[in-house]
Amino acid sequence: MWRFGRPSGTEVLRWRCQGSSRDVCCKLHTRALETTFNLSLRSDGICGTIKRRHLSFPNKTTSSYRNTWRELRTSMCYSISGLNSRFFCTYEPVTDPIEIHKQKLALWFSHLPQEERQFGGYFSPETMHVEPLILERHPDEDKGLSPFKAKESVSIRPSLTVEQLFDASINANKARGLNVLLYGAVGTGKSTVVRKLVLDWCAGSIFSQFKLVLPFSCEDLSYLSKSTSLRDLVGRKYMHLRKTPYLSGDNDKAKDVLFIFNGMEKMKLDFRIGSTELCSDPNEAIPSGAVVVNLLRKYLLPEASILVTTRLSAVDRVPKKYIKRYVQICGFNDPDRQRAYFTSRLLQQNGDKPDKAAEMLIEMLYLNLQRETQLATACFLPSYCWLTCATLHLLHFTDTKAPIRTLTGTYTSFMRLNFGGEVITLDGSVSSQEQQNSLMLYVVRTVGKLAFDGITNKRTSFSDEELEQWVGGKTKTDEELQQLAVFRTDVLDFFLVPRDDHGADPESGGRRYVFAVPAMQEYLAALYVVLGENKTVLEKLTKEVSEALGQASEDITSLLSILSKLIPFRIFAIFNLLKLFPKLFERVSSLSKGRIANTMAAEMFRSEDSFNEDVLDQVEQSLLGVHGPQPQQETYTRAFELYPIFMGGLLHYGNRRLLDQLGCNIKSHTVAQITRALRRHLIKESQKKQPPEELMDLLVLLYEFQNPRLTAEVLQSIKTINLSTVRMTPHKCFVLSTVLGCTRSSFHLNELNLSSCHITPELLQMLWPAFHHTSNLKLCDNYLSDTGISYLLEALSGNHSLQQLSLMHTGLGDQSAQMLAERLGQHDMLKELNVAYNNIGDSAALTLVDACREHPNIHTVHLYLNQLTDVGKQSLYVRGGPRVKEGRRVKVLASVTEGSDISEDWHPILSVIGKNSLSWERDRVREQLLVFLKDLEWGRKQHPSFWKKLHFRRVESVVRQTLRLLEKSSDTGTGNGTK
């Protein structure tokens, strides 16, 4: 997950701070020193420290400058490292090499990778760390077991803490230090445990028996080509320890030293005497592997203790006689540890303030884990806990001010954290660049191929025979077989777990396997396709021939040019055909990229998936579970709607750059070819009317693609965006705003329907850019309240083409009506305003209608189902009459009656109520319908005409029918309303 000793940017800055005072004074001009430094780091770090120390040095000597800069420099260094400068002298730098070592280690190991910073700048390893289960277990007991082992297999053993690893009671020979080997599968948290160990030692909370802790990355050591002594090796990495007496070999000073070698599987260690000579002199130069071997042999500094971490495949590289204690890290074996992890990352979204939304997410997640679902099995590994948190953080805590994050980027970051830069090796030796095989590319060609086959055949579970077919492949050489064995031991179980229905195959009775996280199958299959690994026989043949001819093209051309002067040119016609193969390959390759685009479009707009929930809701349900009535029989056939979205996201430059670090290169010309072909398909499909969920998926695809030009061209063919009933989350709102933000200023939507989308006032703020491009905006059935209306009116101030605004059933009160009345003049094109089914009273309604009468274009106002009295309704009817000057009438829809007559708009009013009566508050709807009946009965009595009475009875029958529908469905639950 991370490497030891890689200095961060802040560490480089600190090194510069410790440079020569004379050099600093020469480089800094007096005028520059009189300004306030504004270094863009943590606000409570350098920036806050320097701002409190405004530099101004009038009439001072160079010596004074040095003293002042030394004081500032020391304070800066402590601020960067997170240490409190009040505990140290700010005028005299620390000179004790051990204290300097602790400060530097604390700085290095506190640095978090970019992927961790997405959870908030206030996180630190201390706040995020949850201790995994650690057991004393010999690796021979784990042969053939998956890292996702059953809880019963670990519950019978007492767990260990990190501090107990070097318990003095287990060491009978006090003259020798302990050698402890910590092993575990990929993603169990080995590096994270070591990181926390080092930080705790620096803080003085553990391992007080060790005065010096020296962490090393075995990967870094494996790249050292020159021989070096132990003291030079330490001094090269930790310059301040070049003269430390603890490594001299004198007396027993080494008993206070703890060496840590992280990732032993990445280093070649040979314990044969003939291959690695014995060495007991810490000053003798030998290969770096020999240094580690002699330390483990206890031939070099035998008093020192050693902690080695490794994966399962490399455990046997150290002979058993050199290991005193084998310790296995088992991850999070119970829901309580998992919940503690999720709480540390999701519950602190607002710093110290508890977040109710995060608390609800954690509770739902915990309930899903307690069901012993597939997710609970996956979260046995802390890495999958990280992926779960990162996904939920993306879906529910998207911040418009933070850098743009995508679901594809989250999964790509997950791969980089676990497999960044790794290559497949047999014994830890470093091979040449040409011979190196990227581990991630190996995953794509094996597990990705399996995932692709599953999606092609609509399968999510796989038998042992299928694993052998796709993962084993056609291995021939011994080296390939050894690579496969290492891959199976270390990596395969990271992706595939036994199915949680007790594993039985209904046909063969054998065990079946599924991907630990369902979306991982779609991600790896998408990566397999985008990398071009699913080549046809023709593509493979033309590529091989093209490469062969390309290498020999210059020689062939030279030879033909000489022979053509001696022999008739017609004879060489057949040779000229050879030159066509590169062009043929380019043509076949272009067709291949077109096929990828066809696949994306076909998978994106499958008719059988049109009634599914949108893809982001599907992702959330896979993590939080489905709460409520469960299906009696679970089915393992499901839609793969993330598959094309991942394919689009992988073409984004940011993901391609990360994948290139993993050894998976996607060429820019490949992206251009796929994009050109995809543009045609997306424009064609977007012109068709799509269900709201499918339209949301299309917007997510465009967002994941992160191609503004393509997005703008596709949206030009869309005139209506209807997302009604789609449950909008912060991330979906951000997706909609970002995608619409790619369009030109002239872009115009006929309608934007966001009715029944669970939009809150907070989400309205994220949707501001989306409100600038529509003439008909529907926000019905969302609780906006007065606060939300204030945000909405502010956002709509930039929309000068708005013609219809629907705010029915949005919790508006009198204050909202007053604000609407004040802002109507900003929208000259507005023609219709719908504020029905709210909490608007008589006075505010009259004010709003008066403002509509003054408006040049408004002709209809919907006010039915508000808190209006009979007197208020009559006043509204009168106010809606034609104005004297213009003769224009504002139609006010407040009831099915207008005075003693039936409103000409009674049918639209009852139609809307009938469609939404089952989803609205039934008691209130029933009360309003009874009021309508009372008004109709009174009006009917005012007219002696038989035909008038018949018309009144007809309307009454419709009202009574709606009332009966309410009564009939009162015991069967609620339904979904439509507009």
Secondary structure, DSSP 4 states (H G I P E B T S, - for coil): ---TT---HHHHHHHHHTS-HHHHHHHS-HHHHTSPP---S-TTTHHHHHHHS----TT--HHHHHHHHHHHHHHHHHHHHT--GGGS-SSS----HHHHHHHHHHHHHH---GGGGGG-TT--HHHH--PPEEEE--GGGGTT--SS--THHHHTS-B--GGGGG-GGG-S-TTS--EEEEE--TTS-HHHHHHHHHHHHHHTSS-TT-SEEEEEEHHHHHT--S-B-HHHHHHHH-GGGTT-GGGS--TTGGGGEEEEEE-GGGS-----TTTS-----TTS-B-HHHHHHHHHTTSSSTT-EEEEEE-GGGGGGS-GGG-SEEEEEEE--SHHHHHHHHHHHHTTTBTTB--HHHHHHHHHHHHHHHTT-HHHHHTTSHHHHHHHHHHHHHHH---TTSPP--HHHHHHHHHHHHHTT-B--SSS----TTT--BHHHHHIIIIIHHHHHHHHTT-SEEEHHHHIIIII-S--SHHHHHHHHHHIIIIIHHHEEE-TTTTB-TTT--BEEEESSHHHHHHHHHHHHHTT-S--HHHHHHHHHHHHHHHHHHHHHHHHHHHTTTS-GGGGHHHHGGGHHHHHHHHHHHHHHHHHHHHHHHHHT-GGGTTSPPHHHHHHHHHH---SSPPSS--------HHHHHHHHHTSHHHHHHHHHTT----HHHHHHHHHHHHHHHHHHHTS---HHHHHHHHHHHHHHT-HHHHHHHHTT--EEE-TT----HHHHHHHHHHHTTS-TT--BSEEE-TTS---HHHHHHTGGGGGSBSEEE-TT---HHHHHHHHHHHGGG-S---EEE-TTS---HHHHHHHHHHGGG-TT--EEE--SS---HHHHHHHHHHHHHSSS--EEE-TTSS--HHHHHHHHHHTSPPTTT----EEE-SSEETTEE-TTHHHHHHHHHHHTTTS-HHHHHHHHHHHHHHHHHHHHT---HHHHHHHHHHHHHHHHHHHHHHHTTTS-------
